[in-house]
């Protein structure tokens, strides 16, 4: 199998390091609870697997060549990000009226299964509704595939490598972000955190919707 691994790894690492919707979802989730952060990371990578499969069987080509399909996915993704942002801003407003104990409780009051499902869903839908992720597999990834072998097999190989790198990166990021939990126990910091990340979600969502 002939692929340009060095060039591919460089592009993938840069793509992960540059903050985007996935970055924000993982950090927010991990700040609530480490297990939720890991679940969000797994959800994001599961969404990436959907794009990888679509690219391998050609569905991404159809989506990329159809402005209607691309715009529909883009707007769905934007709406989802804005929804997450509005929920965070509303949570910040509620936190103003709560005591220290109640403001620290929401992340702990959920069962482990509920936290995991919530984090996974947020990571998954944020990624699977991101048309830029689909275009990465469609336009960027094939540049590192060479002749002499099955193109589909090489795409799968590079895609799986991308997913595994992402899991390691997101888990490391979640471990770092989990240290914010002590600060989130402070009502004032929690309110600012919810407001800041909420508005970031909204801005990113609006930017996705407005992008050409």
C-alpha positions as a LaTeX table, in Angstrom:
\begin{tabular}{lrrr}
\hline
Residue & $x$ (\AA) & $y$ (\AA) & $z$ (\AA) \\
\hline
Unk1 & 0.00 & 0.00 & 0.00 \\
Unk2 & 1.59 & 3.25 & $-1.17$ \\
Unk3 & 0.53 & 6.34 & 0.77 \\
Unk4 & 2.26 & 9.56 & 1.76 \\
Unk5 & 2.19 & 9.00 & 5.52 \\
Unk6 & 4.48 & 11.87 & 6.54 \\
Unk7 & 2.50 & 14.48 & 4.66 \\
Unk8 & $-0.81$ & 13.01 & 5.80 \\
Unk9 & 0.20 & 12.97 & 9.47 \\
Unk10 & 1.28 & 16.60 & 9.26 \\
Unk11 & $-2.06$ & 17.71 & 7.81 \\
Unk12 & $-4.06$ & 15.65 & 10.32 \\
Unk13 & $-2.16$ & 17.00 & 13.33 \\
Unk14 & $-2.66$ & 20.59 & 12.19 \\
Unk15 & $-6.36$ & 19.93 & 11.59 \\
Unk16 & $-6.81$ & 18.63 & 15.14 \\
Unk17 & $-4.77$ & 21.34 & 16.84 \\
Unk18 & $-6.73$ & 24.19 & 15.21 \\
Unk19 & $-9.81$ & 24.69 & 17.47 \\
Unk20 & $-13.19$ & 24.03 & 15.92 \\
Unk21 & $-16.65$ & 22.81 & 16.98 \\
Unk22 & $-15.31$ & 19.38 & 18.00 \\
Unk23 & $-12.67$ & 21.02 & 20.19 \\
Unk24 & $-15.27$ & 23.11 & 21.98 \\
Unk25 & $-17.65$ & 20.17 & 22.50 \\
Unk26 & $-14.93$ & 17.95 & 23.98 \\
Unk27 & $-13.60$ & 20.68 & 26.28 \\
Unk28 & $-17.07$ & 21.62 & 27.55 \\
Unk29 & $-18.05$ & 18.01 & 28.11 \\
Unk30 & $-14.81$ & 17.16 & 29.92 \\
Unk31 & $-15.18$ & 20.22 & 32.13 \\
Unk32 & $-18.54$ & 18.84 & 33.27 \\
Unk33 & $-17.20$ & 15.32 & 33.86 \\
Unk34 & $-14.18$ & 13.36 & 32.54 \\
Unk35 & $-16.35$ & 10.47 & 31.32 \\
Unk36 & $-18.57$ & 12.86 & 29.38 \\
Unk37 & $-15.48$ & 14.36 & 27.73 \\
Unk38 & $-14.28$ & 10.92 & 26.65 \\
Unk39 & $-17.78$ & 10.11 & 25.37 \\
Unk40 & $-17.81$ & 13.33 & 23.33 \\
Unk41 & $-14.42$ & 12.37 & 21.88 \\
Unk42 & $-15.71$ & 8.93 & 20.88 \\
Unk43 & $-18.84$ & 10.51 & 19.41 \\
Unk44 & $-16.79$ & 12.94 & 17.34 \\
Unk45 & $-14.68$ & 10.12 & 15.95 \\
Unk46 & $-17.77$ & 8.00 & 15.26 \\
Unk47 & $-19.07$ & 10.90 & 13.19 \\
Unk48 & $-15.74$ & 10.96 & 11.39 \\
Unk49 & $-16.18$ & 7.28 & 10.56 \\
Unk50 & $-19.49$ & 8.11 & 8.87 \\
Unk51 & $-17.70$ & 10.62 & 6.62 \\
Unk52 & $-14.95$ & 8.10 & 5.91 \\
Unk53 & $-17.45$ & 5.44 & 4.84 \\
Unk54 & $-19.35$ & 7.97 & 2.73 \\
Unk55 & $-16.16$ & 9.05 & 0.97 \\
Unk56 & $-15.10$ & 5.46 & 0.36 \\
Unk57 & $-18.38$ & 4.52 & $-1.34$ \\
Unk58 & $-18.77$ & 7.81 & $-3.16$ \\
Unk59 & $-21.63$ & 9.45 & $-1.30$ \\
Unk60 & $-19.47$ & 12.46 & $-0.44$ \\
Unk61 & $-18.93$ & 13.05 & $-4.16$ \\
Unk62 & $-22.67$ & 13.32 & $-4.65$ \\
Unk63 & $-23.03$ & 15.68 & $-1.69$ \\
Unk64 & $-20.13$ & 17.86 & $-2.79$ \\
Unk65 & $-21.49$ & 18.20 & $-6.32$ \\
Unk66 & $-25.00$ & 18.99 & $-5.12$ \\
Unk67 & $-25.27$ & 22.49 & $-3.61$ \\
Unk68 & $-28.69$ & 21.60 & $-2.19$ \\
Unk69 & $-27.36$ & 18.60 & $-0.25$ \\
Unk70 & $-24.28$ & 20.47 & 0.93 \\
Unk71 & $-26.28$ & 23.50 & 2.07 \\
Unk72 & $-28.83$ & 21.30 & 3.85 \\
Unk73 & $-26.14$ & 19.53 & 5.87 \\
Unk74 & $-24.40$ & 22.84 & 6.55 \\
Unk75 & $-27.56$ & 24.47 & 7.87 \\
Unk76 & $-28.42$ & 21.45 & 10.03 \\
Unk77 & $-24.96$ & 21.56 & 11.55 \\
Unk78 & $-25.17$ & 25.31 & 12.11 \\
Unk79 & $-28.58$ & 24.96 & 13.77 \\
Unk80 & $-27.26$ & 22.26 & 16.08 \\
Unk81 & $-24.28$ & 24.39 & 17.17 \\
Unk82 & $-26.51$ & 27.40 & 17.76 \\
Unk83 & $-28.86$ & 25.21 & 19.81 \\
Unk84 & $-25.95$ & 24.09 & 22.01 \\
Unk85 & $-24.92$ & 27.72 & 22.42 \\
Unk86 & $-28.39$ & 28.92 & 23.39 \\
Unk87 & $-28.66$ & 26.11 & 25.96 \\
Unk88 & $-25.33$ & 27.15 & 27.48 \\
Unk89 & $-26.33$ & 30.84 & 27.64 \\
Unk90 & $-29.62$ & 29.92 & 29.32 \\
Unk91 & $-27.71$ & 27.74 & 31.78 \\
Unk92 & $-25.54$ & 30.75 & 32.62 \\
Unk93 & $-28.63$ & 32.81 & 33.38 \\
Unk94 & $-29.98$ & 30.08 & 35.64 \\
Unk95 & $-26.63$ & 29.85 & 37.43 \\
Unk96 & $-26.99$ & 33.46 & 38.58 \\
Unk97 & $-29.94$ & 32.43 & 40.74 \\
Unk98 & $-28.32$ & 29.30 & 42.16 \\
Unk99 & $-26.15$ & 28.76 & 45.19 \\
Unk100 & $-22.65$ & 27.36 & 45.11 \\
Unk101 & $-23.88$ & 23.85 & 45.87 \\
Unk102 & $-26.61$ & 23.78 & 43.23 \\
Unk103 & $-24.39$ & 25.27 & 40.56 \\
Unk104 & $-21.87$ & 22.47 & 41.01 \\
Unk105 & $-24.49$ & 19.74 & 41.10 \\
Unk106 & $-25.82$ & 19.36 & 37.52 \\
Unk107 & $-22.79$ & 17.52 & 36.19 \\
Unk108 & $-22.83$ & 15.15 & 39.17 \\
Unk109 & $-26.57$ & 14.53 & 39.37 \\
Unk110 & $-26.73$ & 12.59 & 36.13 \\
Unk111 & $-26.04$ & 8.87 & 36.03 \\
Unk112 & $-22.90$ & 7.68 & 34.28 \\
Unk113 & $-24.96$ & 6.26 & 31.40 \\
Unk114 & $-26.85$ & 9.52 & 30.87 \\
Unk115 & $-23.60$ & 11.53 & 30.88 \\
Unk116 & $-22.04$ & 9.17 & 28.37 \\
Unk117 & $-25.02$ & 9.25 & 26.03 \\
Unk118 & $-25.23$ & 13.04 & 26.20 \\
Unk119 & $-21.52$ & 13.52 & 25.51 \\
Unk120 & $-21.45$ & 10.95 & 22.71 \\
Unk121 & $-24.49$ & 12.47 & 21.01 \\
Unk122 & $-23.06$ & 15.98 & 21.13 \\
Unk123 & $-19.73$ & 14.86 & 19.70 \\
Unk124 & $-21.35$ & 12.69 & 17.04 \\
Unk125 & $-23.86$ & 15.19 & 15.70 \\
Unk126 & $-21.37$ & 18.07 & 15.80 \\
Unk127 & $-19.07$ & 16.09 & 13.52 \\
Unk128 & $-21.49$ & 14.20 & 11.30 \\
Unk129 & $-23.34$ & 17.46 & 10.48 \\
Unk130 & $-20.11$ & 19.21 & 9.56 \\
Unk131 & $-19.78$ & 19.18 & 5.75 \\
Unk132 & $-16.16$ & 20.31 & 6.03 \\
Unk133 & $-15.31$ & 16.95 & 7.58 \\
Unk134 & $-16.85$ & 15.22 & 4.56 \\
Unk135 & $-14.91$ & 17.45 & 2.18 \\
Unk136 & $-11.68$ & 16.61 & 4.03 \\
Unk137 & $-12.09$ & 12.95 & 3.12 \\
Unk138 & $-13.23$ & 13.86 & $-0.38$ \\
Unk139 & $-10.65$ & 16.46 & $-1.40$ \\
Unk140 & $-7.71$ & 16.44 & 1.04 \\
Unk141 & $-7.30$ & 12.78 & 1.90 \\
Unk142 & $-7.10$ & 11.48 & $-1.72$ \\
Unk143 & $-4.06$ & 13.70 & $-2.29$ \\
Unk144 & $-2.08$ & 11.28 & $-0.14$ \\
Unk145 & $-3.27$ & 8.18 & $-2.01$ \\
Unk146 & $-1.02$ & 6.85 & $-4.77$ \\
Unk147 & $-1.50$ & 4.39 & $-7.59$ \\
Unk148 & $-0.49$ & 0.77 & $-7.42$ \\
Unk149 & $-3.21$ & $-0.34$ & $-5.06$ \\
Unk150 & $-6.87$ & $-0.14$ & $-4.21$ \\
Unk151 & $-7.92$ & 3.50 & $-3.75$ \\
Unk152 & $-10.77$ & 2.49 & $-1.46$ \\
Unk153 & $-8.43$ & 0.42 & 0.70 \\
Unk154 & $-5.96$ & 3.29 & 1.00 \\
Unk155 & $-8.75$ & 5.73 & 1.93 \\
Unk156 & $-9.90$ & 3.34 & 4.64 \\
Unk157 & $-6.33$ & 2.97 & 5.92 \\
Unk158 & $-5.75$ & 6.72 & 6.13 \\
Unk159 & $-9.22$ & 7.33 & 7.51 \\
Unk160 & $-8.80$ & 4.78 & 10.31 \\
Unk161 & $-5.40$ & 6.28 & 11.10 \\
Unk162 & $-7.02$ & 9.72 & 11.31 \\
Unk163 & $-9.71$ & 8.40 & 13.68 \\
Unk164 & $-7.15$ & 6.71 & 15.97 \\
Unk165 & $-4.98$ & 9.84 & 16.11 \\
Unk166 & $-8.07$ & 11.84 & 16.99 \\
Unk167 & $-9.04$ & 9.51 & 19.83 \\
Unk168 & $-5.61$ & 9.90 & 21.41 \\
Unk169 & $-5.67$ & 13.68 & 20.97 \\
Unk170 & $-9.23$ & 14.15 & 22.25 \\
Unk171 & $-8.64$ & 11.91 & 25.28 \\
Unk172 & $-5.54$ & 13.93 & 26.17 \\
Unk173 & $-7.49$ & 17.17 & 25.73 \\
Unk174 & $-10.34$ & 15.81 & 27.86 \\
Unk175 & $-7.91$ & 14.93 & 30.65 \\
Unk176 & $-6.57$ & 18.50 & 30.65 \\
Unk177 & $-10.02$ & 20.10 & 30.40 \\
Unk178 & $-11.32$ & 17.96 & 33.28 \\
Unk179 & $-9.18$ & 20.08 & 35.60 \\
Unk180 & $-11.62$ & 22.93 & 35.01 \\
Unk181 & $-14.19$ & 21.13 & 37.16 \\
Unk182 & $-12.79$ & 22.64 & 40.35 \\
Unk183 & $-13.21$ & 26.12 & 38.90 \\
Unk184 & $-16.71$ & 25.32 & 37.66 \\
Unk185 & $-17.71$ & 24.67 & 41.26 \\
Unk186 & $-17.49$ & 28.45 & 41.71 \\
Unk187 & $-20.79$ & 30.05 & 40.62 \\
Unk188 & $-19.19$ & 33.17 & 39.16 \\
Unk189 & $-16.68$ & 31.20 & 37.07 \\
Unk190 & $-19.34$ & 28.73 & 35.97 \\
Unk191 & $-21.57$ & 31.56 & 34.73 \\
Unk192 & $-18.73$ & 33.12 & 32.76 \\
Unk193 & $-17.75$ & 29.71 & 31.36 \\
Unk194 & $-21.30$ & 28.97 & 30.19 \\
Unk195 & $-21.67$ & 32.43 & 28.65 \\
Unk196 & $-18.31$ & 32.33 & 26.88 \\
Unk197 & $-18.63$ & 28.83 & 25.46 \\
Unk198 & $-22.30$ & 29.37 & 24.67 \\
Unk199 & $-21.61$ & 32.46 & 22.60 \\
Unk200 & $-18.68$ & 30.72 & 20.93 \\
Unk201 & $-21.04$ & 27.95 & 19.82 \\
Unk202 & $-23.48$ & 30.54 & 18.50 \\
Unk203 & $-20.77$ & 32.48 & 16.64 \\
Unk204 & $-19.36$ & 29.29 & 15.10 \\
Unk205 & $-22.86$ & 28.17 & 14.13 \\
Unk206 & $-23.65$ & 31.49 & 12.47 \\
Unk207 & $-20.29$ & 31.36 & 10.71 \\
Unk208 & $-21.00$ & 27.87 & 9.37 \\
Unk209 & $-24.44$ & 28.97 & 8.12 \\
Unk210 & $-23.03$ & 32.09 & 6.46 \\
Unk211 & $-20.04$ & 30.34 & 4.85 \\
Unk212 & $-20.17$ & 30.03 & 1.10 \\
\hline
\end{tabular}
